[in-house]
Amino acid sequence: IPMTDIGRITPKMDYRYVRVSGRVVSSPYIVEAQGETTYVSFLIEDHTGRIRVQLNQGIASALAASGQMPWEGAVLNVSGALKLSPGNQVKLQVHRVGQIEYLTRQVAARDGATSS
């Protein structure tokens, strides 16, 4: 999958697979139900723009269980499918843990303390 500048991603690219590289610029939004992580999203930014990355049910749970949550400040390569949401917002949907590659890591304990 070729590397794509985030700023070049458009709504016309709906369902296209891309790979982006950038820094996580927001703490992950995490949804849990019955003790299991069911959804995770975060923003990633490169020199051209920002995109929201989404992980649903199985991938969110696997990422949380592995302790590999992408915290603010981490630099990642992420590949996945672009999805158009209401309001013509394009989001990057990740389908497997292996689609997230850490270039630098920022990890955080549940209490919010971070280290790299």
Long-range contacts (C-beta under 8 A, 24 or more apart in sequence): 1-79, 3-77, 5-46, 5-47, 5-48, 5-49, 6-44, 6-45, 6-46, 6-48, 6-49, 6-50, 6-51, 7-46, 7-48, 7-49, 8-48, 9-49, 9-51, 9-82, 9-90, 10-90, 11-84, 11-88, 11-90, 13-82, 13-90, 14-82, 14-83, 14-84, 14-90, 15-81, 15-82, 15-83, 16-81, 16-82, 17-79, 17-80, 17-81, 17-82, 18-79, 18-80, 18-82, 18-92, 19-77, 19-78, 19-79, 20-44, 20-46, 20-51, 20-77, 20-78, 20-79, 20-92, 21-46, 21-75, 21-76, 21-77, 21-78, 21-103, 22-46, 22-75, 22-76, 23-73, 23-74, 23-75, 23-76, 24-70, 24-71, 24-72, 24-73, 24-74, 24-75, 24-76, 24-106, 25-50, 25-72, 26-72, 27-71, 27-72, 28-69, 28-70, 28-71, 30-60, 30-64, 30-69, 31-60, 36-61, 37-61, 37-63, 37-64, 37-65, 40-64, 40-69, 41-91, 42-70, 42-72, 44-76, 44-78, 44-92, 51-90, 51-91, 51-92, 52-89, 52-91, 52-92, 53-78, 53-80, 53-91, 53-92, 53-94, 54-83, 54-91, 54-92, 54-93, 54-94, 55-93, 55-94, 56-93, 59-94, 59-95, 59-96, 59-97, 62-97, 63-97, 63-100, 66-97, 67-107, 68-97, 68-100, 68-102, 68-107, 69-107, 69-108, 70-100, 70-102, 70-106, 71-106, 71-107, 71-108, 71-114, 72-106, 72-114, 73-104, 73-106, 73-114, 73-116, 74-102, 74-104, 74-105, 74-106, 75-102, 75-103, 75-104, 76-100, 76-101, 76-102, 76-103, 77-101, 77-103
